[in-house]
Amino acid sequence: MPTFTINYQFESEQRAFAIELDEPDLTRAEAILHLIELHHGDAENSLLMPDAQASEAQIVEQAHVLGITEVSVTAVEA
């Protein structure tokens, strides 16, 4: 399984998150969705998650509202 490193800022603090997936690629929008779930997944208000049909621009905009910015994805060689 490929491992991906997601580098990002959360509330102005530089962070990194590694995730192993059964998928060959991880788009920036998919990575952002994982980060929203990571930081806000236990929130009682499910309205924090973008709509299932949200465009990449809408997902990025929601992430900015939630303090997640400067997201980049790197595949880690096994």
A tleap script that builds the chain and sets N, CA, C and O, in Angstrom:
source leaprc.protein.ff14SB
mol = sequence {
  NMET PRO THR PHE THR ILE ASN TYR GLN PHE
  GLU SER GLU GLN ARG ALA PHE ALA ILE GLU
  LEU ASP GLU PRO ASP LEU THR ARG ALA GLU
  ALA ILE LEU HIE LEU ILE GLU LEU HIE HIE
  GLY ASP ALA GLU ASN SER LEU LEU MET PRO
  ASP ALA GLN ALA SER GLU ALA GLN ILE VAL
  GLU GLN ALA HIE VAL LEU GLY ILE THR GLU
  VAL SER VAL THR ALA VAL GLU CALA
}
set mol.1.N position { 0.831 -1.181 0.000 }
set mol.1.CA position { 0.000 0.000 0.000 }
set mol.1.C position { 0.876 1.246 0.000 }
set mol.1.O position { 1.844 1.330 0.756 }
set mol.2.N position { 0.541 2.198 -0.837 }
set mol.2.CA position { 1.310 3.442 -0.857 }
set mol.2.C position { 1.081 4.273 0.408 }
set mol.2.O position { -0.009 4.284 0.980 }
set mol.3.N position { 2.127 4.955 0.819 }
set mol.3.CA position { 2.029 5.888 1.939 }
set mol.3.C position { 2.210 7.297 1.380 }
set mol.3.O position { 3.057 7.538 0.520 }
set mol.4.N position { 1.402 8.211 1.885 }
set mol.4.CA position { 1.455 9.600 1.449 }
set mol.4.C position { 1.710 10.487 2.660 }
set mol.4.O position { 1.166 10.256 3.739 }
set mol.5.N position { 2.539 11.499 2.469 }
set mol.5.CA position { 2.756 12.508 3.503 }
set mol.5.C position { 2.036 13.773 3.066 }
set mol.5.O position { 2.229 14.270 1.957 }
set mol.6.N position { 1.198 14.283 3.969 }
set mol.6.CA position { 0.466 15.517 3.712 }
set mol.6.C position { 1.099 16.597 4.593 }
set mol.6.O position { 1.037 16.518 5.819 }
set mol.7.N position { 1.699 17.590 3.970 }
set mol.7.CA position { 2.260 18.737 4.691 }
set mol.7.C position { 1.254 19.867 4.600 }
set mol.7.O position { 0.683 20.114 3.538 }
set mol.8.N position { 1.035 20.560 5.720 }
set mol.8.CA position { 0.025 21.608 5.744 }
set mol.8.C position { 0.213 22.502 6.954 }
set mol.8.O position { 1.023 22.217 7.836 }
set mol.9.N position { -0.546 23.588 6.982 }
set mol.9.CA position { -0.591 24.445 8.158 }
set mol.9.C position { -1.975 24.311 8.767 }
set mol.9.O position { -2.990 24.353 8.072 }
set mol.10.N position { -1.991 24.149 10.084 }
set mol.10.CA position { -3.255 24.123 10.814 }
set mol.10.C position { -3.205 25.239 11.829 }
set mol.10.O position { -2.407 25.216 12.766 }
set mol.11.N position { -4.071 26.220 11.630 }
set mol.11.CA position { -4.105 27.399 12.505 }
set mol.11.C position { -2.706 27.997 12.658 }
set mol.11.O position { -2.250 28.260 13.771 }
set mol.12.N position { -2.039 28.206 11.536 }
set mol.12.CA position { -0.713 28.836 11.417 }
set mol.12.C position { 0.437 28.006 11.962 }
set mol.12.O position { 1.542 28.529 12.109 }
set mol.13.N position { 0.220 26.735 12.267 }
set mol.13.CA position { 1.277 25.848 12.746 }
set mol.13.C position { 1.575 24.804 11.673 }
set mol.13.O position { 0.671 24.108 11.211 }
set mol.14.N position { 2.856 24.696 11.275 }
set mol.14.CA position { 3.250 23.725 10.257 }
set mol.14.C position { 3.109 22.312 10.805 }
set mol.14.O position { 3.575 22.021 11.906 }
set mol.15.N position { 2.462 21.428 10.034 }
set mol.15.CA position { 2.265 20.043 10.459 }
set mol.15.C position { 2.441 19.097 9.277 }
set mol.15.O position { 2.462 19.509 8.118 }
set mol.16.N position { 2.567 17.807 9.613 }
set mol.16.CA position { 2.627 16.756 8.598 }
set mol.16.C position { 1.807 15.577 9.099 }
set mol.16.O position { 1.743 15.312 10.299 }
set mol.17.N position { 1.185 14.876 8.164 }
set mol.17.CA position { 0.358 13.725 8.488 }
set mol.17.C position { 0.648 12.653 7.456 }
set mol.17.O position { 0.595 12.922 6.256 }
set mol.18.N position { 0.955 11.442 7.900 }
set mol.18.CA position { 1.209 10.325 6.991 }
set mol.18.C position { -0.009 9.417 6.973 }
set mol.18.O position { -0.595 9.124 8.015 }
set mol.19.N position { -0.383 8.973 5.777 }
set mol.19.CA position { -1.543 8.105 5.624 }
set mol.19.C position { -1.223 7.016 4.608 }
set mol.19.O position { -0.613 7.279 3.571 }
set mol.20.N position { -1.634 5.805 4.911 }
set mol.20.CA position { -1.435 4.663 4.031 }
set mol.20.C position { -2.792 4.322 3.420 }
set mol.20.O position { -3.780 4.151 4.133 }
set mol.21.N position { -2.825 4.225 2.095 }
set mol.21.CA position { -4.087 3.985 1.391 }
set mol.21.C position { -3.955 2.844 0.386 }
set mol.21.O position { -2.856 2.502 -0.052 }
set mol.22.N position { -5.088 2.272 0.037 }
set mol.22.CA position { -5.130 1.250 -1.011 }
set mol.22.C position { -5.216 1.862 -2.399 }
set mol.22.O position { -5.396 1.138 -3.379 }
set mol.23.N position { -5.094 3.160 -2.503 }
set mol.23.CA position { -5.197 3.877 -3.767 }
set mol.23.C position { -3.800 4.249 -4.269 }
set mol.23.O position { -2.914 4.527 -3.461 }
set mol.24.N position { -3.588 4.260 -5.595 }
set mol.24.CA position { -2.269 4.616 -6.121 }
set mol.24.C position { -1.956 6.107 -6.041 }
set mol.24.O position { -0.788 6.495 -6.039 }
set mol.25.N position { -2.994 6.947 -5.975 }
set mol.25.CA position { -2.807 8.401 -5.935 }
set mol.25.C position { -3.663 9.005 -4.834 }
set mol.25.O position { -4.661 8.422 -4.413 }
set mol.26.N position { -3.257 10.179 -4.376 }
set mol.26.CA position { -4.029 10.955 -3.413 }
set mol.26.C position { -4.037 12.389 -3.912 }
set mol.26.O position { -2.999 13.051 -3.911 }
set mol.27.N position { -5.191 12.874 -4.337 }
set mol.27.CA position { -5.279 14.244 -4.831 }
set mol.27.C position { -5.230 15.209 -3.653 }
set mol.27.O position { -5.423 14.822 -2.500 }
set mol.28.N position { -4.970 16.460 -3.965 }
set mol.28.CA position { -4.929 17.500 -2.930 }
set mol.28.C position { -6.294 17.615 -2.252 }
set mol.28.O position { -6.367 17.751 -1.031 }
set mol.29.N position { -7.375 17.563 -3.032 }
set mol.29.CA position { -8.727 17.666 -2.467 }
set mol.29.C position { -9.019 16.493 -1.530 }
set mol.29.O position { -9.603 16.683 -0.463 }
set mol.30.N position { -8.617 15.283 -1.924 }
set mol.30.CA position { -8.822 14.115 -1.059 }
set mol.30.C position { -8.005 14.246 0.222 }
set mol.30.O position { -8.471 13.884 1.302 }
set mol.31.N position { -6.785 14.766 0.096 }
set mol.31.CA position { -5.940 14.969 1.274 }
set mol.31.C position { -6.593 15.970 2.226 }
set mol.31.O position { -6.583 15.775 3.441 }
set mol.32.N position { -7.153 17.029 1.674 }
set mol.32.CA position { -7.817 18.036 2.501 }
set mol.32.C position { -9.002 17.427 3.228 }
set mol.32.O position { -9.226 17.727 4.400 }
set mol.33.N position { -9.760 16.582 2.554 }
set mol.33.CA position { -10.889 15.916 3.220 }
set mol.33.C position { -10.404 15.064 4.395 }
set mol.33.O position { -11.037 15.047 5.451 }
set mol.34.N position { -9.295 14.363 4.216 }
set mol.34.CA position { -8.720 13.583 5.325 }
set mol.34.C position { -8.331 14.502 6.478 }
set mol.34.O position { -8.544 14.155 7.640 }
set mol.35.N position { -7.767 15.663 6.177 }
set mol.35.CA position { -7.359 16.597 7.230 }
set mol.35.C position { -8.560 17.184 7.959 }
set mol.35.O position { -8.518 17.359 9.176 }
set mol.36.N position { -9.620 17.487 7.234 }
set mol.36.CA position { -10.835 17.989 7.886 }
set mol.36.C position { -11.385 16.930 8.830 }
set mol.36.O position { -11.786 17.243 9.951 }
set mol.37.N position { -11.405 15.678 8.383 }
set mol.37.CA position { -11.860 14.588 9.253 }
set mol.37.C position { -10.936 14.429 10.459 }
set mol.37.O position { -11.404 14.199 11.574 }
set mol.38.N position { -9.631 14.551 10.240 }
set mol.38.CA position { -8.660 14.416 11.321 }
set mol.38.C position { -8.880 15.469 12.402 }
set mol.38.O position { -8.891 15.150 13.591 }
set mol.39.N position { -9.053 16.708 11.994 }
set mol.39.CA position { -9.141 17.798 12.965 }
set mol.39.C position { -10.560 18.112 13.435 }
set mol.39.O position { -10.744 18.696 14.503 }
set mol.40.N position { -11.556 17.731 12.650 }
set mol.40.CA position { -12.930 18.104 13.000 }
set mol.40.C position { -13.903 16.933 12.914 }
set mol.40.O position { -15.115 17.138 12.985 }
set mol.41.N position { -13.401 15.714 12.762 }
set mol.41.CA position { -14.258 14.552 12.581 }
set mol.41.C position { -15.134 14.237 13.770 }
set mol.41.O position { -16.194 13.633 13.605 }
set mol.42.N position { -14.729 14.624 14.953 }
set mol.42.CA position { -15.534 14.341 16.130 }
set mol.42.C position { -16.469 15.498 16.485 }
set mol.42.O position { -17.135 15.471 17.520 }
set mol.43.N position { -16.514 16.503 15.630 }
set mol.43.CA position { -17.396 17.650 15.876 }
set mol.43.C position { -18.849 17.209 15.758 }
set mol.43.O position { -19.201 16.396 14.903 }
set mol.44.N position { -19.668 17.750 16.617 }
set mol.44.CA position { -21.080 17.398 16.594 }
set mol.44.C position { -21.783 17.951 15.363 }
set mol.44.O position { -22.833 17.440 14.975 }
set mol.45.N position { -21.236 18.959 14.757 }
set mol.45.CA position { -21.865 19.602 13.616 }
set mol.45.C position { -21.296 19.021 12.321 }
set mol.45.O position { -20.175 19.352 11.935 }
set mol.46.N position { -22.048 18.173 11.659 }
set mol.46.CA position { -21.579 17.555 10.421 }
set mol.46.C position { -21.527 18.555 9.266 }
set mol.46.O position { -21.062 18.213 8.179 }
set mol.47.N position { -21.991 19.768 9.482 }
set mol.47.CA position { -21.955 20.784 8.435 }
set mol.47.C position { -20.538 21.264 8.147 }
set mol.47.O position { -20.318 21.994 7.181 }
set mol.48.N position { -19.574 20.863 8.974 }
set mol.48.CA position { -18.182 21.244 8.732 }
set mol.48.C position { -17.626 20.548 7.500 }
set mol.48.O position { -16.740 21.083 6.835 }
set mol.49.N position { -18.138 19.356 7.187 }
set mol.49.CA position { -17.657 18.597 6.036 }
set mol.49.C position { -18.262 19.162 4.758 }
set mol.49.O position { -19.456 19.460 4.718 }
set mol.50.N position { -17.449 19.313 3.711 }
set mol.50.CA position { -17.996 19.763 2.429 }
set mol.50.C position { -18.984 18.732 1.885 }
set mol.50.O position { -18.916 17.548 2.214 }
set mol.51.N position { -19.891 19.204 1.057 }
set mol.51.CA position { -20.875 18.342 0.405 }
set mol.51.C position { -20.156 17.286 -0.435 }
set mol.51.O position { -19.059 17.532 -0.935 }
set mol.52.N position { -20.767 16.122 -0.588 }
set mol.52.CA position { -20.158 15.032 -1.346 }
set mol.52.C position { -19.866 15.428 -2.798 }
set mol.52.O position { -18.944 14.887 -3.409 }
set mol.53.N position { -20.632 16.354 -3.350 }
set mol.53.CA position { -20.414 16.799 -4.724 }
set mol.53.C position { -19.612 18.102 -4.797 }
set mol.53.O position { -19.590 18.753 -5.841 }
set mol.54.N position { -18.967 18.482 -3.718 }
set mol.54.CA position { -18.212 19.736 -3.687 }
set mol.54.C position { -17.041 19.687 -4.664 }
set mol.54.O position { -16.388 18.656 -4.826 }
set mol.55.N position { -16.794 20.810 -5.303 }
set mol.55.CA position { -15.642 20.915 -6.203 }
set mol.55.C position { -14.371 21.060 -5.363 }
set mol.55.O position { -14.429 21.294 -4.156 }
set mol.56.N position { -13.223 20.915 -6.029 }
set mol.56.CA position { -11.959 21.094 -5.314 }
set mol.56.C position { -11.869 22.496 -4.727 }
set mol.56.O position { -11.380 22.670 -3.611 }
set mol.57.N position { -12.332 23.492 -5.464 }
set mol.57.CA position { -12.286 24.875 -4.969 }
set mol.57.C position { -13.145 25.030 -3.709 }
set mol.57.O position { -12.750 25.733 -2.778 }
set mol.58.N position { -14.297 24.391 -3.670 }
set mol.58.CA position { -15.166 24.459 -2.493 }
set mol.58.C position { -14.535 23.755 -1.296 }
set mol.58.O position { -14.663 24.216 -0.161 }
set mol.59.N position { -13.858 22.643 -1.549 }
set mol.59.CA position { -13.181 21.907 -0.479 }
set mol.59.C position { -12.045 22.752 0.093 }
set mol.59.O position { -11.892 22.844 1.311 }
set mol.60.N position { -11.253 23.368 -0.777 }
set mol.60.CA position { -10.148 24.230 -0.341 }
set mol.60.C position { -10.695 25.412 0.460 }
set mol.60.O position { -10.124 25.781 1.487 }
set mol.61.N position { -11.782 25.998 0.003 }
set mol.61.CA position { -12.387 27.128 0.705 }
set mol.61.C position { -12.849 26.716 2.108 }
set mol.61.O position { -12.623 27.444 3.075 }
set mol.62.N position { -13.490 25.563 2.218 }
set mol.62.CA position { -13.936 25.081 3.536 }
set mol.62.C position { -12.744 24.823 4.447 }
set mol.62.O position { -12.799 25.120 5.640 }
set mol.63.N position { -11.672 24.274 3.895 }
set mol.63.CA position { -10.469 24.027 4.690 }
set mol.63.C position { -9.904 25.334 5.234 }
set mol.63.O position { -9.489 25.393 6.392 }
set mol.64.N position { -9.884 26.378 4.415 }
set mol.64.CA position { -9.387 27.689 4.864 }
set mol.64.C position { -10.229 28.208 6.023 }
set mol.64.O position { -9.695 28.745 6.993 }
set mol.65.N position { -11.542 28.047 5.923 }
set mol.65.CA position { -12.442 28.473 7.003 }
set mol.65.C position { -12.109 27.737 8.294 }
set mol.65.O position { -12.214 28.302 9.383 }
set mol.66.N position { -11.707 26.476 8.171 }
set mol.66.CA position { -11.404 25.638 9.337 }
set mol.66.C position { -9.944 25.731 9.786 }
set mol.66.O position { -9.538 25.025 10.709 }
set mol.67.N position { -9.156 26.589 9.147 }
set mol.67.CA position { -7.775 26.803 9.569 }
set mol.67.C position { -6.759 25.872 8.943 }
set mol.67.O position { -5.632 25.774 9.429 }
set mol.68.N position { -7.135 25.182 7.872 }
set mol.68.CA position { -6.229 24.254 7.178 }
set mol.68.C position { -5.795 24.906 5.879 }
set mol.68.O position { -6.623 25.163 5.005 }
set mol.69.N position { -4.490 25.178 5.742 }
set mol.69.CA position { -3.970 25.870 4.570 }
set mol.69.C position { -2.664 25.240 4.106 }
set mol.69.O position { -2.117 24.360 4.771 }
set mol.70.N position { -2.171 25.696 2.960 }
set mol.70.CA position { -0.872 25.299 2.396 }
set mol.70.C position { -0.689 23.779 2.346 }
set mol.70.O position { 0.317 23.253 2.820 }
set mol.71.N position { -1.663 23.087 1.771 }
set mol.71.CA position { -1.659 21.618 1.724 }
set mol.71.C position { -0.878 21.136 0.508 }
set mol.71.O position { -1.108 21.586 -0.614 }
set mol.72.N position { 0.052 20.207 0.752 }
set mol.72.CA position { 0.771 19.541 -0.333 }
set mol.72.C position { 0.874 18.054 -0.010 }
set mol.72.O position { 0.951 17.663 1.154 }
set mol.73.N position { 0.873 17.238 -1.052 }
set mol.73.CA position { 0.893 15.779 -0.905 }
set mol.73.C position { 2.136 15.220 -1.561 }
set mol.73.O position { 2.475 15.593 -2.684 }
set mol.74.N position { 2.818 14.325 -0.862 }
set mol.74.CA position { 3.999 13.655 -1.387 }
set mol.74.C position { 3.853 12.156 -1.178 }
set mol.74.O position { 3.535 11.704 -0.078 }
set mol.75.N position { 4.087 11.385 -2.236 }
set mol.75.CA position { 4.081 9.932 -2.103 }
set mol.75.C position { 5.423 9.503 -1.528 }
set mol.75.O position { 6.474 9.978 -1.957 }
set mol.76.N position { 5.378 8.607 -0.557 }
set mol.76.CA position { 6.586 8.116 0.092 }
set mol.76.C position { 6.934 6.767 -0.518 }
set mol.76.O position { 6.108 5.854 -0.527 }
set mol.77.N position { 8.137 6.640 -1.019 }
set mol.77.CA position { 8.580 5.381 -1.619 }
set mol.77.C position { 8.764 4.327 -0.531 }
set mol.77.O position { 9.291 4.608 0.545 }
set mol.78.N position { 8.329 3.135 -0.830 }
set mol.78.CA position { 8.446 2.032 0.144 }
set mol.78.C position { 9.833 1.458 0.161 }
set mol.78.O position { 10.106 0.526 0.919 }
savepdb mol mol.pdb
quit
